[in-house]
Amino acid sequence: MGVKLGILGLGTVGTGTVQLIQDCAGRHPLLQDVEIYRVGVRSPDKPRAVKLPTSVFTTDLAGIVTDPQVDIVVEVIGGLEPARSLILKAIEHGKHVVTANKAVISRFGDEIFTAANQAGVYVMLEAAVGGGIPVIQPLKQSLSVNRIHAVTGIVNGTTNYILTRMQTEGSSFDDVLADAQRLGYAEADPTADVDGLDAADKIAILASLAFAGRIKLQDVYCEGIRQVSKTDITYADKLGFVIKLLAIAKTVNPPPISPSGYLSVRVHPTLVPKAHPLASINGVYNAILIEGEPIQQGMFFGPGAGAGPTASAVSSDILHLVAALKSSTATPNPLLTCAHQDYCQIAPIEELVTRFYARFLTKDQPGVIGKLGTCFGKYGVSLESVVQTGFQGELAEIVVVTHDVREGDFRQALAEIRTLETVDSIPSLLRVL
Amino acid sequence: MGVKLGILGLGTVGTGTVQLIQDCAGRHPLLQDVEIYRVGVRSPDKPRAVKLPTSVFTTDLAGIVTDPQVDIVVEVIGGLEPARSLILKAIEHGKHVVTANKAVISRFGDEIFTAANQAGVYVMLEAAVGGGIPVIQPLKQSLSVNRIHAVTGIVNGTTNYILTRMQTEGSSFDDVLADAQRLGYAEADPTADVDGLDAADKIAILASLAFAGRIKLQDVYCEGIRQVSKTDITYADKLGFVIKLLAIAKTVNPPPISPSGYLSVRVHPTLVPKAHPLASINGVYNAILIEGEPIQQGMFFGPGAGAGPTASAVSSDILHLVAALKSSTATPNPLLTCAHQDYCQIAPIEELVTRFYARFLTKDQPGVIGKLGTCFGKYGVSLESVVQTGFQGELAEIVVVTHDVREGDFRQALAEIRTLETVDSIPSLLRVL
């Protein structure tokens, strides 16, 4: 009478999930109804950290997702293919799906959820964002009575680890990255993390849930942390900020009340005021801040990755499905589905209104700040603070923080400033929360 | 075809909930199926911040909970009676119940959940703890795949506001309390808040959900913040701590795996290391940190009270019930019920193993620290740090922080220290996280 799982993949997350289910005393009693029926792996004979009957293993992953005995398919192989095709085939065969695959969901969520809604099955994805932190279900359930205005997250542990060490040790990006790779906190190819692509996948998913509309991943503006220098971290600190890689999805004023709103969705290094709740999230931790009406604020915090936390999230999805199957709902529970079908409209980055931090290297001549100020004024950029900070060789270093300004206007001002004879270069340009 | 609400009380929370439901564009579409059918108030003719047909109002609260038309009773009158009796009568008449009433649930949860399980109805209580922060549902659902080891919370906004101001302004408890009362952050009778009783209600509820057993409120050890002095806040700061009123429920080692574990459940002012996630929770904010296996950590943060956040929580419970009613479950959804019936066993406070902070006033004589140390050693208390901090008039002030020690042993040592001729008094005694 158990609910039968077909697990695709037995890597770190799959192993953690099997361990949790096999060792279920002291956990929710419904987990006792779960049977690990099939596990699809590449090498059935490989030694494993978990004990399972030989008959459970198979190399035939397509056979699992079409097996009439399987109730729930747990996709933890990662990557785009064959994960996408297996998920779609599982749905076609009436299986509920649990996946930890942010890359597949952020790119193919459209076809996956359309197929799931047609087939009347659930696709659960708690583990795709924020490790073990329950944030997907709260967004689908409890928080959905709110009109969400903004989701702001530190959703990539690797970059937060690197930025935290740069901050505390005064080290350079390259040095900390190399050390993080040595310690296993960063991949040999760190692109997905340090260039913000992983965070972009995650904010696309969070935005879709928070604003009840689909998101085209290519609309998400994405800038990584390679350009963040220890110089900027030091200046930010003096000005009362820390630098974090934020993933932000926000309604563009006035907050629309239609389900498919006009949004700004972006990932970029950001100066965060030290008193802000996200400023104290350090190391490999993740945190997601939700702002809305009438809740005001809610923040979720925890380790953003790792076998244990991710297994907790995958298992919580399994638990939700077992509960739904056990209470034999006549129609799908609307708090577990992703029913929205419209696309959210995403504003181009030029339309963003934000504060900026910029660092200039100029000739050491009187009147330079005046010239910068005149040029900014021409494009409607007003300055919150201007600090002549010191010298780099012969050149004077000037740091400005602007008031809120339209990004397009600010960039026009910068283009003109670059033509000034007294300006050598603009080594840094960062947004300010 | 709407789901009919009978709302008991139209104070701050009731009004916020009605406003949210009446203004439902841009929220979860299921809220459109909710009908505000009856609102029970004392004075139907009183001017209200919300517009409702006169026919909705009634002074007959018992009539609402027995009305066959009512599907869900929303109890937001607060206080013990008639809230308890009305909730029980509603259950008896087959109504699902949403309540924000921590006092009733922490005292009468036993009879309420027993009645609800017998009647096959749900009693939802998201708003009872942590304002709008979704923490009750995550504990019942996503987090319940974990073996929880500890729940540690700042769950009372008033005391956190007072302690934060004492910390930042160097003011005394009495001065800040008076000002907080003037500003409306503390009640005219602040007992429930400052003596920790409100926090005790909340940790009893959280512990019950986290450890899947019932909790006797009188077993919860409770100490408020009246004795916290600005002197101690200053010393704590120097030693790397902030002082917070923590509500803690924790398994006593070894972590038991039976559902009704052996627990330490308590509320007391606590020295929290500055790097701890709870240390940076300031002002009226609440935060609840959950530790367990395999999730490691998860923290939930947000405003702990207020009409908006609380209305968000009440409405999210209504949403869960509407979803359950709409998907016409044959049997109750086990992730919405509170099925546990055993009582957790609570360890007496003497058995607690913790670090302590203590401040002594002694005669200014050589060898005093040695005498303290000898006395501590006799009872197995080892010291992490000893600081002779200064003088109060003729008396020397000595602050110690211990290593982990059994509370009973520590108190025996203190009793003997009090008899020392060189010791004048022990003005402060606080636990350290």
Interface residues (C-beta under 8 A of the other chain):
Chain A: G16 Q19 L20 A25 G26 R27 H28 P29 L30 L31 E126 G132 I133 P134 Q137 P138 Q141 S142 L143 S144 V145 N146 R147 P256 I257 S258 P259 P277 S280 G292 E293 P294 I295 Q296 Q297 G298 M299 F300 F301 G302 P303 G306 A307 G308 P309 A311 S312 A313 S315 S316 I318 L319 H320 A323 A324 K326 S327 S328 T329 A330 T331 P332 N333 P334 L335
Chain B: G16 Q19 L20 A25 G26 R27 H28 P29 L30 L31 E126 G132 I133 P134 Q137 P138 Q141 S142 L143 S144 V145 N146 R147 P256 I257 S258 P259 P277 S280 G292 E293 P294 I295 Q296 Q297 G298 M299 F300 F301 G302 P303 G306 A307 G308 P309 A311 S312 A313 S315 S316 I318 L319 H320 A323 A324 K326 S327 S328 T329 A330 T331 P332 N333 P334 L335
